[in-house]
Amino acid sequence: MTRVETVEKEVETLSPEELTEFRHWFAAYDAEAWDRQFEHAASSGKLDALADAALAAHRP
């Protein structure tokens, strides 16, 4: 059994209250991970071309 399958099985056993708590925790965890990924992409210049294209599209 993979780690993901193990986690899935554990999640399936949570009570409704525990599942609500888990959802809140996971939403915050996922948002923080996405923020870190976005910040890394932005600081490394990976988004520069997209930003330049967006700015150019809105220049008079």
C-alpha atoms as an extended CHARMM CRD file, in Angstrom:
* protein
*
        60  EXT
         1         1  MET       CA              0.0000000000        0.0000000000        0.0000000000  PROA      1               0.0000000000
         2         2  THR       CA              1.3600000000        3.4440000000       -0.9080000000  PROA      2               0.0000000000
         3         3  ARG       CA              1.5860000000        6.2910000000        1.5810000000  PROA      3               0.0000000000
         4         4  VAL       CA             -1.2500000000        8.0670000000       -0.2260000000  PROA      4               0.0000000000
         5         5  GLU       CA             -3.4520000000        4.9920000000        0.0270000000  PROA      5               0.0000000000
         6         6  THR       CA             -2.6520000000        4.7700000000        3.7380000000  PROA      6               0.0000000000
         7         7  VAL       CA             -3.6400000000        8.4090000000        4.2400000000  PROA      7               0.0000000000
         8         8  GLU       CA             -6.8220000000        7.8660000000        2.2100000000  PROA      8               0.0000000000
         9         9  LYS       CA             -7.8050000000        4.9430000000        4.4350000000  PROA      9               0.0000000000
        10        10  GLU       CA             -7.1440000000        7.0100000000        7.5530000000  PROA      10              0.0000000000
        11        11  VAL       CA             -9.1950000000        9.9420000000        6.2340000000  PROA      11              0.0000000000
        12        12  GLU       CA            -12.0860000000        7.5790000000        5.5360000000  PROA      12              0.0000000000
        13        13  THR       CA            -12.1930000000        6.6780000000        9.2410000000  PROA      13              0.0000000000
        14        14  LEU       CA            -12.4580000000       10.2640000000       10.5150000000  PROA      14              0.0000000000
        15        15  SER       CA            -15.5930000000       11.4090000000       12.2590000000  PROA      15              0.0000000000
        16        16  PRO       CA            -17.4910000000       14.2980000000       10.6590000000  PROA      16              0.0000000000
        17        17  GLU       CA            -15.9330000000       16.7000000000       13.1720000000  PROA      17              0.0000000000
        18        18  GLU       CA            -12.4380000000       15.3490000000       12.5280000000  PROA      18              0.0000000000
        19        19  LEU       CA            -13.0060000000       15.5520000000        8.7940000000  PROA      19              0.0000000000
        20        20  THR       CA            -14.0020000000       19.2120000000        9.1290000000  PROA      20              0.0000000000
        21        21  GLU       CA            -10.8550000000       19.8870000000       11.1620000000  PROA      21              0.0000000000
        22        22  PHE       CA             -8.7470000000       18.0190000000        8.5950000000  PROA      22              0.0000000000
        23        23  ARG       CA            -10.2890000000       19.9890000000        5.7070000000  PROA      23              0.0000000000
        24        24  HSD       CA             -9.4530000000       23.2860000000        7.4080000000  PROA      24              0.0000000000
        25        25  TRP       CA             -5.9120000000       22.1560000000        8.1420000000  PROA      25              0.0000000000
        26        26  PHE       CA             -5.3710000000       20.8470000000        4.6100000000  PROA      26              0.0000000000
        27        27  ALA       CA             -6.7910000000       23.9740000000        2.9500000000  PROA      27              0.0000000000
        28        28  ALA       CA             -4.3530000000       26.1290000000        4.9440000000  PROA      28              0.0000000000
        29        29  TYR       CA             -1.4660000000       23.7410000000        4.2710000000  PROA      29              0.0000000000
        30        30  ASP       CA             -2.2270000000       23.6360000000        0.5430000000  PROA      30              0.0000000000
        31        31  ALA       CA             -2.5610000000       27.4310000000        0.3120000000  PROA      31              0.0000000000
        32        32  GLU       CA              0.7930000000       27.9200000000        2.0350000000  PROA      32              0.0000000000
        33        33  ALA       CA              2.4650000000       25.3890000000       -0.2810000000  PROA      33              0.0000000000
        34        34  TRP       CA              0.9930000000       27.1420000000       -3.3300000000  PROA      34              0.0000000000
        35        35  ASP       CA              2.1460000000       30.5230000000       -2.0200000000  PROA      35              0.0000000000
        36        36  ARG       CA              5.7010000000       29.2120000000       -1.5790000000  PROA      36              0.0000000000
        37        37  GLN       CA              5.6670000000       27.7510000000       -5.0960000000  PROA      37              0.0000000000
        38        38  PHE       CA              4.3600000000       31.0030000000       -6.5740000000  PROA      38              0.0000000000
        39        39  GLU       CA              6.8830000000       33.1040000000       -4.6490000000  PROA      39              0.0000000000
        40        40  HSD       CA              9.7120000000       30.8630000000       -5.8550000000  PROA      40              0.0000000000
        41        41  ALA       CA              8.5210000000       31.1180000000       -9.4660000000  PROA      41              0.0000000000
        42        42  ALA       CA              8.2190000000       34.8850000000       -9.2010000000  PROA      42              0.0000000000
        43        43  SER       CA             11.5920000000       35.4240000000       -7.5420000000  PROA      43              0.0000000000
        44        44  SER       CA             13.3830000000       33.1220000000       -9.9900000000  PROA      44              0.0000000000
        45        45  GLY       CA             12.0870000000       35.0630000000      -13.0110000000  PROA      45              0.0000000000
        46        46  LYS       CA              9.8650000000       32.2850000000      -14.3400000000  PROA      46              0.0000000000
        47        47  LEU       CA              6.9110000000       34.6790000000      -14.4910000000  PROA      47              0.0000000000
        48        48  ASP       CA              8.7140000000       37.6370000000      -16.0400000000  PROA      48              0.0000000000
        49        49  ALA       CA              7.6520000000       36.8570000000      -19.6060000000  PROA      49              0.0000000000
        50        50  LEU       CA              4.0170000000       36.5240000000      -18.5460000000  PROA      50              0.0000000000
        51        51  ALA       CA              4.1600000000       39.8060000000      -16.6210000000  PROA      51              0.0000000000
        52        52  ASP       CA              5.7670000000       41.5730000000      -19.5670000000  PROA      52              0.0000000000
        53        53  ALA       CA              3.1260000000       40.2490000000      -21.9600000000  PROA      53              0.0000000000
        54        54  ALA       CA              0.3090000000       41.3290000000      -19.6280000000  PROA      54              0.0000000000
        55        55  LEU       CA              1.7590000000       44.8220000000      -19.2420000000  PROA      55              0.0000000000
        56        56  ALA       CA              2.3190000000       45.1460000000      -22.9750000000  PROA      56              0.0000000000
        57        57  ALA       CA             -1.2750000000       44.1440000000      -23.6640000000  PROA      57              0.0000000000
        58        58  HSD       CA             -2.5160000000       47.0110000000      -21.5090000000  PROA      58              0.0000000000
        59        59  ARG       CA             -0.2560000000       49.7710000000      -22.8110000000  PROA      59              0.0000000000
        60        60  PRO       CA             -2.0380000000       52.4680000000      -24.8230000000  PROA      60              0.0000000000
